[in-house]
């Protein structure tokens, strides 16, 4: 009878330990998934904010066309090149090169801004 009780007791302990282990594993996986989602949400918020600042700076630059507005615009371009996609980085490089030319092709600049706007939509919706 002691042997039967011991086996039953061992089975009960094994079930409790196994349940506890799976619970801990579930909590760890859930925390990691939540952390990943939170990190991605934060990145998306930074992208939205930076793209918004870029487009605002661009409109300000069009109005004023002075050194300060160009610096602000260039700063947001650099930031987006660091955190944005490779494609947006290529567009921004072309944008800055064209904008810095003495005889800037405004049609090309507008086209690049439109391309960047489309790229921004893709990036923030990922």
N, C-alpha and C positions, 0 to 999 in steps of 0.2 A: 504494500500500500504506500510505503514511503517512496518507492521508486516511481509509482504512478503519479504521485503528487509532485515529485521533483521534475518529471518530464513535462507535466502540465505547466508547472511554474516556469520552466525553461522556455516553453513555447510562448507563454504570456510575455515573458521578458523580451524574447526575440521580436515579438510583434510590436511591443512598445518601443524598443530600440530602433527597429526598422522604420516605424512610423515617424519617430523623432528625427531620424537621419533624413528621410525624405522631406519632412517639414522644413528642416534647416536648409536643405538644398533648394527647395522651392522659394524660400525667403531670399536666399542669396541671388538666385536667378532673377527673381522679381525686382530686387533692388538694383541689379546691374541693368536690367531692361529699362527701369524707370530713370536711372542715371543717364543712360544713353539717349533716351527720348528728351530728357531735360536739356542735355548738352546740345542736341540737334535743334531744339526749340530756341535756345539762347543764340546759337549760330544764325538761325533764320531771322531772329529779331535784329541782330547786328547787321546782317545783310540788308534787310529792309531799311533800317535806319541809315546805313551808309549810302545805299542807292538813292534814297530820298534826299540826303544831303548833297549827293553828287548832282542830281537833276536840279535842285534848288540853286546850287552854286553855278551850274551851267547857265540857268536863266539870268542870274545876277551878272555873270560875265558878259552875256549878250547885251545886257542893258548898259553896263559901265565900261567894259573893255579896258580895265586898268590893271595895274600890276597886282594889287591886293586881291581882286576877284580872280585873276589867273592863278595866283598862289593857292587860294582856297580850293579852286577847281582841281588843280594839280595834286593837292593833298588828298582829296577824296579819290582821285584816280589811282594814286599809289596805294591807298588803303584797300580799295576794291581789288587791285591786282594781287594783294597779299591774301585776301580772304575769299575772293570770288573764284569762278571757274577759269580754266585755261582759256576757253573761248572768249570770255569777257575780258580777260587780260590782254589777249591779242587785239581785240577791238579798242580797248583803252590805249594801248600803245600806238596804234594807228591814229587814234583821235588826238593824242597829245602831240605826236609828230606833226600832223596836219595843222593843228591849232597854233603851233609855235612857228610855222612858216610865215614869212613876211607877206606873201601873196596866197594866203590860206584859201582853199577851195571850200566855200561855205556849203555848197551842195553835198560834198563828200562828208563834211563835218555833220550835217543834219542826218545824212544817211547812217553814219556811224552811231549817232545818238539813238536813232530808231532801232538799229541792230542791238545796241546795248539795252534798250528798253525791253526788247523781246527776250534777250538773254536773262535779264533781271527777273522777268516773269517766270521763266523756266526754273531759275535757281531757287527762288523763294517758294515755289510750289512743290519742290522735291519732297 
